[in-house]
């Protein structure tokens, strides 16, 4: 059974549904407000890779000095959480950027025609 995400036009929240292959995927309702005014969304992908990561330690070691100097991130490295390593700060920056992307996707539900 595939897992689909639906965005609700009524409450603007996202619901997940397991849909049997024999059921039409367009008969979904919102989990939050029970509205049938929903649209199927493109889901985020999450998977494990069994090969060397694209951004390995060597790359991160080279990127770290640039991130410390870059105007948008220098303050975070200078004043970030006390006791946090630079590697942990790089990871936290990545999480923040990912969260911003997630919120942007959720705000951009397709407009009704």
C-alpha positions as CSV (number, residue, x, y, z in Angstrom):
1,X,0.0,0.0,0.0
2,X,1.5,3.4,-1.0
3,X,1.6,6.2,1.5
4,X,0.4,9.5,0.0
5,X,0.4,13.0,1.4
6,X,-2.6,15.3,0.9
7,X,-2.7,19.1,1.4
8,X,-6.0,20.5,2.6
9,X,-7.3,23.7,1.0
10,X,-9.7,24.2,4.0
11,X,-7.2,24.1,6.9
12,X,-3.9,24.2,4.9
13,X,-2.5,21.2,6.8
14,X,-0.9,18.0,5.4
15,X,-2.3,14.5,6.0
16,X,-0.8,11.1,5.3
17,X,-2.9,8.3,4.0
18,X,-2.2,4.6,3.3
19,X,-4.1,3.8,0.2
20,X,-4.9,0.3,-1.1
21,X,-4.1,-0.2,-4.7
22,X,-7.8,-1.2,-5.3
23,X,-9.1,2.1,-3.8
24,X,-9.1,5.4,-5.8
25,X,-6.5,7.7,-4.4
26,X,-8.7,10.8,-5.1
27,X,-11.3,9.9,-2.4
28,X,-9.1,11.2,0.5
29,X,-10.2,13.4,3.4
30,X,-8.2,15.7,5.6
31,X,-7.2,14.1,9.0
32,X,-7.5,17.5,10.7
33,X,-10.9,18.9,9.5
34,X,-12.4,16.0,7.5
35,X,-12.7,18.2,4.4
36,X,-12.7,16.4,1.1
37,X,-11.2,19.5,-0.5
38,X,-7.6,18.1,-0.7
39,X,-4.9,17.6,-3.3
40,X,-2.3,14.9,-3.5
41,X,1.2,16.3,-2.9
42,X,4.6,15.2,-4.0
43,X,6.1,13.5,-0.9
44,X,9.6,14.2,0.5
45,X,12.0,11.3,-0.1
46,X,13.9,9.6,2.7
47,X,16.3,6.8,2.0
48,X,19.5,5.2,3.2
49,X,22.6,5.2,0.9
50,X,25.0,2.3,1.1
51,X,27.9,4.1,-0.6
52,X,30.2,6.9,0.4
53,X,28.3,10.1,1.1
54,X,28.6,13.0,-1.3
55,X,29.7,15.3,1.5
56,X,32.3,13.3,3.2
57,X,34.6,14.5,6.0
58,X,37.2,15.8,3.6
59,X,34.7,18.0,1.8
60,X,33.2,19.3,5.1
61,X,36.7,20.0,6.4
62,X,37.2,22.2,3.3
63,X,33.8,23.8,3.5
64,X,34.0,24.7,7.2
65,X,36.5,27.6,6.9
66,X,34.3,29.1,4.1
67,X,31.2,28.8,6.3
68,X,32.9,30.5,9.2
69,X,33.7,33.5,6.9
70,X,30.4,33.7,5.0
71,X,28.3,36.7,6.1
72,X,25.1,34.6,6.5
73,X,26.7,32.0,8.8
74,X,29.7,33.6,10.4
75,X,27.7,34.9,13.4
76,X,26.2,31.5,14.1
77,X,29.7,30.0,14.2
78,X,31.0,32.9,16.4
79,X,28.0,33.0,18.8
80,X,26.3,29.6,18.4
81,X,25.5,27.3,21.3
82,X,28.3,27.2,23.8
83,X,30.3,23.9,23.8
84,X,29.0,22.8,20.4
85,X,31.6,21.7,18.0
86,X,32.0,23.2,14.6
87,X,30.9,19.9,13.0
88,X,27.7,20.0,15.1
89,X,27.1,23.6,14.1
90,X,27.4,22.6,10.4
91,X,24.9,19.8,11.0
92,X,22.5,22.2,12.8
93,X,22.7,24.7,9.9
94,X,21.8,21.9,7.5
95,X,18.8,21.0,9.6
96,X,17.6,24.6,9.7
97,X,17.9,24.9,6.0
98,X,15.9,21.7,5.6
99,X,13.2,22.9,7.9
100,X,12.9,26.1,5.9
101,X,12.5,24.1,2.7
102,X,9.9,21.9,4.3
103,X,7.9,25.0,5.4
104,X,8.1,26.5,1.9
105,X,6.8,23.3,0.4
106,X,3.9,23.2,2.8
107,X,3.0,26.8,2.1
108,X,3.0,26.2,-1.7
109,X,-0.1,24.0,-2.0
110,X,-1.3,24.1,-5.6
111,X,-3.9,26.9,-6.1
112,X,-7.4,25.8,-6.9
113,X,-8.4,26.4,-10.5
